[in-house]
Amino acid sequence: DHELFCVKCGRDFELPRRHMLFLGDHDFSPIPRLLPCLHTLCHSCIEEQYEKDDAHTVYCPNCDHSEPVKFVDLLPLDFTTLKAVVASNNTELLAWCAKCHDPVASVSWCESCSSALCEFHHQDHILSVDTSRHSVATFKEYVDQGKHIEFKFPPISCPQCPLQDCSLYCNSCLHLVSPKAFIENHKDHRVTGYEETIPEMVTAVQDTVDISDGNHMSIGSKVREIRERLAALEENETTNAQFITETFNRIRETLKQRETTMLENLSRVISSNRRKLKEHLQELISLDGKIQRVTNCGRSLLRDTTPGSSKVERMYLVAAADYIEYRGDFLNDQLTQLMSEVDSL
């Protein structure tokens, strides 16, 4: 299926005029041409882009491809779209004279040119040397004879010489030319009759189609492979995400249990150490009182017994000294043990 209108300007596609007065007559015509990307735009939209850009770059609104072109008239006509245009409005093709620049009602049909003619150009066609041998008949004659008009595409007009049909192919420039254009612009080029190039062109197009079909199949296979891999990745992601979630849930549960156990152990150890420290604190306070008692007792005894004291007074010192020393050693041992226990907590 082909769109019968230009996607850029929205105008319906038309057939190229069979005859032009000037080379630029096509510039504003909505005739379909193939872009380098093989999408179709009308000649007028392509010409507008061509003139606006210094590099003559043409942009495709279908695929966003842009590429400079040498000359708009050198872009090939979209023959498939032209056939669809003919099939959709065949009667419209017969309504207007193909040779008149302005729309003038036609009265006859030339089978040789496949063109509708007005009354003036009907007579001119019959009398002209170039077209006097053409098969021309009025629409009334077609009806009276019961004949059916079948549209045939005329030769392609030369892109370089107005009113000339292409019959040659320039292998140097890679486009069709007329004999006049050959004489004026392509004498030093490798030019052959276009019919001679048809087998080579058919082979080239068929090779391209075969390669494109192969590439299409390869792309289809690769697309399916990528989609399968994407589906596998999605499934793998879901499975791994579930595994990771479950694993971390177990880890969280284990850590929570470990946290609870460690807090309980910490509380138990702290409580035990707190209790022991409090006990040792009381013991130290009590032991400190006993030690102070030994200190005070020894100081009093030393203060009351001087070198000038009597023998009896010094006798009391001797009697009490062993007890004071024993008590001091005993309390010192207790203090050493208690300090060690406190340091070990």
C-alpha positions as CSV (number, residue, x, y, z in Angstrom):
1,D,0.0,0.0,0.0
2,H,1.3,3.5,-0.9
3,E,0.2,6.8,0.4
4,L,-1.3,8.9,-2.5
5,F,-0.3,12.2,-0.9
6,C,2.9,13.9,0.3
7,V,3.4,13.3,4.0
8,K,5.1,16.8,4.3
9,C,2.7,19.1,2.5
10,G,-0.4,16.9,2.4
11,R,-1.1,17.5,-1.3
12,D,-2.2,14.6,-3.5
13,F,0.4,13.2,-5.8
14,E,0.1,13.9,-9.5
15,L,1.6,12.5,-12.7
16,P,4.4,14.6,-14.2
17,R,3.3,16.7,-17.0
18,R,4.1,15.1,-20.3
19,H,5.3,18.4,-21.8
20,M,6.9,21.3,-20.1
21,L,7.4,24.9,-21.3
22,F,10.4,25.5,-19.0
23,L,12.9,23.4,-17.1
24,G,11.5,24.6,-13.8
25,D,7.9,23.7,-14.4
26,H,8.1,20.8,-12.1
27,D,9.4,22.9,-9.2
28,F,6.0,23.3,-7.6
29,S,4.4,20.1,-8.8
30,P,3.3,17.4,-6.3
31,I,4.9,14.5,-8.3
32,P,6.3,11.7,-6.2
33,R,10.1,11.3,-6.1
34,L,12.2,8.8,-4.2
35,L,14.6,10.2,-1.6
36,P,18.0,8.5,-1.1
37,C,16.4,6.7,1.9
38,L,13.7,5.3,-0.5
39,H,10.9,7.2,1.1
40,T,8.7,9.4,-1.0
41,L,8.1,13.1,-1.0
42,C,6.6,15.4,-3.7
43,H,9.0,17.3,-6.0
44,S,7.8,20.6,-4.6
45,C,8.8,19.8,-1.0
46,I,12.1,18.4,-2.0
47,E,12.8,21.5,-4.2
48,E,12.0,23.8,-1.3
49,Q,14.5,22.0,1.0
50,Y,17.1,21.9,-1.8
51,E,16.9,25.7,-2.4
52,K,17.0,26.6,1.3
53,D,20.1,24.7,2.2
54,D,23.5,25.7,0.8
55,A,24.7,22.1,0.9
56,H,21.4,21.1,-0.9
57,T,20.6,18.7,1.9
58,V,17.2,17.0,1.8
59,Y,15.5,15.7,5.0
60,C,13.1,12.8,5.2
61,P,10.3,13.3,7.7
62,N,9.6,9.6,7.7
63,C,13.0,8.3,9.0
64,D,14.9,11.5,9.8
65,H,17.5,10.7,7.3
66,S,19.2,13.7,5.6
67,E,21.6,13.7,2.7
68,P,22.7,16.2,0.1
69,V,21.5,15.7,-3.4
70,K,23.0,16.8,-6.7
71,F,19.8,17.9,-8.4
72,V,16.2,17.4,-7.5
73,D,15.2,16.3,-11.1
74,L,17.8,13.6,-10.9
75,L,15.9,11.9,-8.1
76,P,13.9,9.0,-9.6
77,L,10.2,9.1,-9.8
78,D,8.3,6.7,-7.5
79,F,6.9,4.5,-10.3
80,T,4.9,2.3,-7.8
81,T,3.2,5.4,-6.4
82,L,2.5,6.7,-9.9
83,K,0.8,3.5,-10.8
84,A,-1.3,3.7,-7.7
85,V,-2.2,7.3,-8.7
86,V,-3.3,6.1,-12.1
87,A,-5.3,3.3,-10.7
88,S,-7.1,5.6,-8.2
89,N,-8.1,8.4,-10.6
90,N,-7.8,7.1,-14.2
91,T,-10.7,9.4,-15.4
92,E,-8.9,12.5,-14.0
93,L,-5.9,11.7,-16.3
94,L,-8.2,12.0,-19.3
95,A,-9.9,15.3,-18.3
96,W,-7.1,17.7,-19.0
97,C,-4.7,18.2,-21.9
98,A,-1.2,16.9,-21.2
99,K,0.5,19.4,-23.4
100,C,-1.2,22.6,-22.0
101,H,0.6,24.4,-19.2
102,D,-2.8,25.5,-17.8
103,P,-5.7,23.0,-17.2
104,V,-7.5,22.8,-20.6
105,A,-10.3,20.3,-21.2
106,S,-9.2,17.4,-23.5
107,V,-11.0,16.0,-26.5
108,S,-8.8,13.2,-27.7
109,W,-6.2,10.6,-26.7
110,C,-2.9,9.7,-28.2
111,E,-2.0,6.0,-27.6
112,S,1.6,6.5,-28.7
113,C,2.2,9.3,-26.1
114,S,-0.4,8.0,-23.7
115,S,-1.6,11.6,-23.3
116,A,-4.9,13.4,-23.4
117,L,-5.0,16.3,-25.9
118,C,-7.1,19.5,-26.2
119,E,-8.7,20.5,-29.5
120,F,-5.7,22.7,-30.4
121,H,-3.1,20.1,-29.5
122,H,-5.1,17.4,-31.2
123,Q,-4.8,19.2,-34.5
124,D,-1.2,20.0,-33.8
125,H,-0.5,16.4,-33.0
126,I,-1.9,15.3,-36.3
127,L,-0.1,17.9,-38.4
128,S,3.2,17.9,-36.6
129,V,6.1,16.0,-38.3
130,D,7.2,14.4,-35.0
131,T,3.8,13.1,-34.1
132,S,1.9,12.7,-37.4
133,R,2.3,8.9,-37.3
134,H,1.0,8.6,-33.7
135,S,-2.3,6.8,-33.1
136,V,-4.7,9.7,-32.1
137,A,-8.5,9.4,-31.7
138,T,-11.2,11.5,-30.1
139,F,-13.0,10.3,-27.1
140,K,-16.2,10.1,-29.3
141,E,-14.4,7.8,-31.7
142,Y,-13.3,5.6,-28.8
143,V,-17.0,5.4,-27.7
144,D,-18.3,4.8,-31.2
145,Q,-15.8,2.0,-31.8
146,G,-16.3,0.4,-28.3
147,K,-12.5,0.7,-27.6
148,H,-11.1,1.0,-24.1
149,I,-8.4,3.6,-23.2
150,E,-5.5,2.1,-21.3
151,F,-3.1,4.4,-19.8
152,K,0.6,3.8,-20.6
153,F,3.4,5.6,-18.9
154,P,5.3,7.8,-21.3
155,P,9.1,8.0,-21.4
156,I,10.8,9.9,-18.6
157,S,11.4,13.5,-19.4
158,C,15.1,14.5,-19.5
159,P,16.1,16.3,-16.3
160,Q,18.5,18.6,-18.2
161,C,16.6,19.4,-21.4
162,P,13.0,20.4,-21.5
163,L,10.6,18.7,-24.0
164,Q,13.1,15.9,-24.5
165,D,12.6,12.2,-23.6
166,C,15.3,10.1,-22.0
167,S,16.6,7.3,-24.1
168,L,20.2,7.0,-22.9
169,Y,21.9,6.2,-19.6
170,C,25.1,7.9,-18.5
171,N,27.2,5.4,-16.6
172,S,29.5,8.2,-15.4
173,C,26.7,10.3,-13.9
174,L,24.4,7.4,-13.1
175,H,21.2,8.8,-14.5
176,L,19.0,8.8,-17.6
177,V,19.6,11.5,-20.3
178,S,18.2,12.6,-23.6
179,P,20.3,12.6,-26.8
180,K,20.3,16.4,-26.7
181,A,21.6,16.3,-23.1
182,F,24.2,13.8,-24.2
183,I,25.5,16.2,-26.9
184,E,25.5,19.2,-24.6
185,N,26.7,17.7,-21.3
186,H,27.8,14.0,-21.6
187,K,29.9,13.6,-24.8
188,D,33.0,12.6,-22.8
189,H,31.1,10.3,-20.5
190,R,30.4,6.6,-20.9
191,V,26.8,6.7,-22.3
192,T,24.8,3.7,-23.6
193,G,21.2,3.1,-24.6
194,Y,19.1,2.7,-21.5
195,E,17.7,-0.7,-22.8
196,E,21.3,-2.0,-22.9
197,T,21.6,-1.4,-19.2
198,I,18.3,-3.1,-18.3
199,P,19.7,-6.7,-17.8
200,E,22.5,-5.3,-15.7
201,M,20.1,-3.1,-13.7
202,V,17.7,-6.1,-13.2
203,T,20.6,-8.2,-11.9
204,A,21.8,-5.4,-9.6
205,V,18.3,-4.8,-8.2
206,Q,17.6,-8.6,-7.8
207,D,21.0,-9.0,-6.0
208,T,20.1,-6.1,-3.7
209,V,16.7,-7.6,-3.1
210,D,18.2,-11.0,-2.3
211,I,20.8,-9.5,0.0
212,S,18.1,-7.4,1.6
213,D,15.9,-10.4,2.1
214,G,18.8,-12.3,3.7
215,N,19.6,-9.3,5.9
216,H,15.9,-9.1,6.8
217,M,15.9,-12.8,7.8
218,S,19.1,-12.3,9.7
219,I,17.7,-9.3,11.5
220,G,14.4,-11.2,12.2
221,S,16.4,-14.0,13.7
222,K,18.6,-11.7,15.7
223,V,15.5,-9.7,16.9
224,R,13.9,-13.0,18.1
225,E,17.1,-13.9,19.8
226,I,17.4,-10.6,21.5
227,R,13.7,-10.7,22.6
228,E,14.3,-14.2,24.0
229,R,17.4,-13.0,25.8
230,L,15.4,-10.0,27.2
231,A,12.7,-12.4,28.4
232,A,15.4,-14.6,30.0
233,L,16.9,-11.5,31.6
234,E,13.5,-10.5,32.9
235,E,12.9,-14.0,34.3
236,N,16.5,-14.1,35.7
237,E,16.0,-10.7,37.3
238,T,12.8,-11.8,38.9
239,T,14.3,-15.0,40.2
240,N,17.5,-13.4,41.4
241,A,15.6,-10.5,43.0
242,Q,13.4,-13.0,44.8
243,F,16.5,-15.0,45.9
244,I,18.3,-11.8,47.1
245,T,15.2,-10.7,49.0
246,E,14.8,-14.1,50.7
247,T,18.5,-14.2,51.5
248,F,18.6,-10.8,53.0
249,N,15.4,-11.5,54.9
250,R,17.1,-14.6,56.4
251,I,20.2,-12.5,57.1
252,R,18.1,-9.8,58.7
253,E,16.3,-12.4,60.8
254,T,19.7,-14.0,61.8
255,L,21.1,-10.5,62.6
256,K,18.0,-9.7,64.6
257,Q,18.4,-12.8,66.6
258,R,22.1,-12.2,67.0
259,E,21.4,-8.7,68.1
260,T,18.9,-9.8,70.6
261,T,21.3,-12.4,72.0
262,M,24.2,-10.0,72.1
263,L,22.1,-7.3,73.8
264,E,20.9,-9.9,76.4
265,N,24.5,-11.0,76.9
266,L,25.6,-7.4,77.2
267,S,22.9,-6.7,79.7
268,R,23.8,-9.8,81.6
269,V,27.6,-9.0,81.6
270,I,26.9,-5.3,82.5
271,S,24.6,-6.3,85.3
272,S,27.1,-8.8,86.6
273,N,30.0,-6.4,86.4
274,R,27.8,-3.6,87.9
275,R,26.9,-5.9,90.8
276,K,30.6,-7.0,91.3
277,L,31.8,-3.4,91.1
278,K,29.3,-2.3,93.6
279,E,30.3,-5.1,95.9
280,H,34.0,-4.3,95.4
281,L,33.2,-0.6,96.0
282,Q,31.7,-1.5,99.3
283,E,34.6,-3.7,100.1
284,L,37.1,-1.0,99.2
285,I,35.2,1.5,101.3
286,S,35.2,-1.0,104.2
287,L,38.8,-1.9,103.7
288,D,39.8,1.7,103.5
289,G,38.2,2.3,106.9
290,K,40.2,-0.7,108.3
291,I,43.4,0.6,106.8
292,Q,42.8,4.1,108.2
293,R,42.2,2.4,111.5
294,V,45.7,0.7,111.3
295,T,47.2,4.1,110.3
296,N,45.6,6.0,113.1
297,C,46.5,3.3,115.6
298,G,50.1,3.2,114.5
299,R,50.5,7.0,114.5
300,S,49.0,7.3,118.0
301,L,51.3,4.7,119.3
302,L,54.3,6.3,117.6
303,R,53.2,9.7,118.9
304,D,52.8,8.5,122.5
305,T,56.1,6.6,122.4
306,T,59.2,8.8,122.1
307,P,62.9,8.2,122.8
308,G,62.3,10.0,126.1
309,S,59.4,7.6,127.1
310,S,59.8,5.2,129.9
311,K,60.6,1.6,129.5
312,V,57.1,0.7,130.4
313,E,55.7,3.0,127.8
314,R,58.0,1.5,125.2
315,M,56.9,-1.9,126.4
316,Y,53.4,-1.0,125.2
317,L,54.8,-0.1,121.8
318,V,56.6,-3.5,121.6
319,A,53.4,-5.3,122.7
320,A,51.2,-3.6,120.0
321,A,53.7,-3.5,117.1
322,D,53.3,-7.1,116.0
323,Y,49.5,-6.7,115.9
324,I,49.7,-3.5,113.9
325,E,52.2,-5.0,111.5
326,Y,50.2,-8.2,111.1
327,R,47.0,-6.2,110.7
328,G,48.6,-3.9,108.1
329,D,50.0,-6.9,106.1
330,F,46.7,-8.7,106.2
331,L,44.8,-5.6,105.0
332,N,47.4,-5.0,102.3
333,D,47.0,-8.5,101.0
334,Q,43.2,-8.0,100.9
335,L,43.7,-4.7,99.0
336,T,46.0,-6.3,96.5
337,Q,43.5,-9.1,95.8
338,L,40.6,-6.7,95.6
339,M,42.4,-4.4,93.2
340,S,43.3,-7.3,91.0
341,E,39.6,-8.4,90.9
342,V,38.5,-4.8,90.0
343,D,41.1,-4.6,87.2
344,S,39.9,-7.8,85.7
345,L,36.4,-6.7,85.3
